[in-house]
């Protein structure tokens, strides 16, 4: 009876551990929503919001507004603004919706069904609630918390939207093959098509996943197995409906075209298709060349929040022969390969963009977290199987390796659930979201200079420091469509810099803005305060000749909008002199 008592005690302890882990992860993730729902609209999202607002006012992307984002970024932004609203709380709801979609996708990806694929326990064992849901809880909670600890400026970012679309598409592809459902394949195509309108490189993952799904369908039709049949309402019990690879491709491809066609129609409606093609040869390549980091820095930064978990995971896989054997022999090993393809795409996405910005890693995390969660929870249950006639030292070696892998999995779950998750929630709680001195002071100064009357007569020399954010909050239109300073203060020999300066100068000559705001920072450049003006001396001279420096504001305290204390940008407000209000003859 003693072994039975020990086994029962071990089972109770394991269940309590899983329950405590699930509670810690879930509570930490819920605290993120509690702490962040009042965050302001700042960073990249505020600039794209402003561009969306200007498009609604008749400004044409690429043709009237110089920017490097793909059409899908604007369309998603406009859709979110129409559906949720135009304020900061509406954008938080959009951000929360993305996280909820990702969480549901994780549930589907890590889900268990009658086929038993990737199962944590044998089908004959009773699966408890926490054990069944633990991989999804682990993956979704950490995804939410890492996004939260990245700070205020990462809400609703383009790569977050793309990553969520791709992982949700993957979940529907898994469901399409599991249930033999063309409708699920069509949703996979639709979501993948949306992702490619944000970043065209997403097509690489879509093609890889389609090939893997075709392989899985062909393998199942050539080698039918009873444990892989999935009953559906339209098929006899125990029999899966038959879907051919051609049906899968046709359904996915037809739906895949929807989003690109909508993006094309949007460009044609705005008479911006030619301007978009020009941007793909000018603005976009130049932007892609800025702010590059060393490869080692990129890789480390991409995994930095999860580095300890990734190291434990790799060590566990190196020891776990059972997993390596399952990778070769499991009837649905294609799903694991698809997740690995997503991880590979996520790493390439970070490397190709080469700047190691926090939101670049979201597609990587969207696939890495559920893959690690599945491996950790599986390692808790699997036991090495002894081969008849095998030498005792070989069986003993396998047992030692399996036990070591299990201990590493437990350590990873402890680190993720009891240290990383609560620590992230505490970190998020300490972000001082209410300190928006730059935005508040600039809005007050612009109201004193005329407020709404400045619409069409004001120009920001900024990118994402907050000037465009203030214009959006005040619903002011700019004097020109140049909204990014990196297109003005680059090398003189770069064609896109010369072209943008020429267009910008023409706008100033046609109707000189009454107010020009110059921020101290240059986007994606490590320069001292206002040093960007030295890169275009003619413009600095133009300001000195035609404008009066009315206000110079500098922050008096640091801001904590993410894990680091940072000093916000400064700004200068220049006001057009009365004697310089007419047409100008000298170009800046």
C-alpha positions, 0 to 999 in steps of 0.5 A: 500500500505504501507505493500507492500512498506515495503515488497518490501524494505525488499526484495531489502535489502535481495537481496543486503545483499546476493549479498554483501555476495557473493561478499565478499566471492568470492573476498576473495577466489580469493585472496587466489589463487593470494597470494599463487600461488608462494608458495614453495613445503615444508612440508609433500608434499615435502617428499612424492614428494621425495619418488615419485622421488625415486620410479621412480628411482627404489627404492621400497616403504616399501621394500627399503623405510621406510614410513608409508603412504598408497599406494594410497598416492604414486600413487596420488603423482606420478600421479600429478607429471606426469600430472602437473609436478615436480616443486612447481608451478605444486604442486600449480596447483594440490592443486588448482585442489583439491579445484576446485573439492571440490567447484563443489561438493558443488554446486551439494550437495547444488544444487536445482532441480525440486524435491525441496528437501532441498530448501531454498524457496518454489518452487512457489517463484522466486529464484535469482542468489545469493540465488540459489548459496549462499550455495555453495559460502559460503561453497567453499569460506570458505573451500578454505580460511581455507585451505589457512590460514593453511599455506604453508605446507598443500598444497595437503595433504593426508587428503585434497585429501581424503576429496575432494574424499569423498565429490565429491563421496557424490555429485555423490551419491546424483546425482545417487539417484536424477537422478536414474543413475547407472553411477553416482553411479559408479563414487561414488564408484571409488572416494570412492575407491581412498579415501580408498587407502589413509586412510582405515578408509574411508570405514566406511563413504562409507558403511554408505552412501550406506545404506542411498542411499538404504533407499532412493531408497526403500522409493521412490519406495514404496512411489512414489511422483510426485515432486520427479520424475526427467526427463532424456533424456532417460525417458519420461518427468516427469518420473524418470528411475527406478534404484534398490538398487541392481543396485546401489550397483553393480555399486558402488562396481564394481568401488570401487575395481578399485583403491584398485586393482591398489594399489595392482598391484603397490605393486606387481610390486614393489615386496613390498606387503610382506613389506607393510604387515610388515609395517602395523604391525610395522611402521604404528602402531608405527607412529600412537602412536606418538604425541597424544593430549588430546581429548578436544584439538583435538576437539577444534583444529578441529573446531577452524577456524569455532568455532563461526559459529559452535556455532551459527549453533548449537544454531540455530538448537536448536531453529528451530522447523521447521528444526527438523520437516523437518528432520523427514518428508522431502522426501529427508532427507537422504541427510542431514543424509548423510552429518551428517554422513560425519561430524561424520566421519570427527570428528572420523578421527581427534580423531583417528589420535589424533595429531590435525594437521591442515590437519586432519580436511579437511574431517570434513570441507568438509561435515560440511561447506555445511551442515551449509551453507544449514541450514543458507540459509534455515533459512532465508526464512522458516516461522513457520506454524500455526496449526489450533486450536493451542493455541495462546501462542504456535504459538507465541512461534514458531514464536519467536523461528523461528525469533531467529533462523533466526537472528542467521543464519544472524549473522553466514552469516555475521561472515563468509562472512564479517569477517572470509573470509576477515580476512583469506585473509589478514592473507594469504597475510602476510605469508612470503613464500619467506623466505626459509633460511633453504632450500637455505643455505643447498642447497648452502652448498651441492653444495659446497661439490660436488652437483650432485656427492653426489647422493647415498652418502648423508644421511638426519637424518630428516623427514619434516624439509626440508633436504629431500626437498633439496635432491629432488630439487637437484635430489640426491638419499640417501645412505639408504632408512631411510627417517624419523628420528622418526624411529631411535630415539624412545624407545629402546624396540620398535621392529620397532625402533630396526629393523630400526636401524639395517637396517640403520647401515647395510647401513652405514657399506656397503657404508658409506655416504660421507655427513650426515645432522642432523636436530635439530628437531625430528618429532612429539616430543617436544625435545630441539635442537639436543636432539634426538641424545641422544636417540641413543648414539651409533649413536652420537658416530659413528658420532664423531668417523667417521665424521667431523662437517663441518657446523652448521647452525642456523636460524637468523630470524623467518619464517611465513608460517602459522598463527604463527611466528616460528623459522625454524630448524637448521642443522649440516653437517657431512663429512666423514673423509678420514681415515674412508672411507673404510669398517667399523667394528663397528656398530653405 
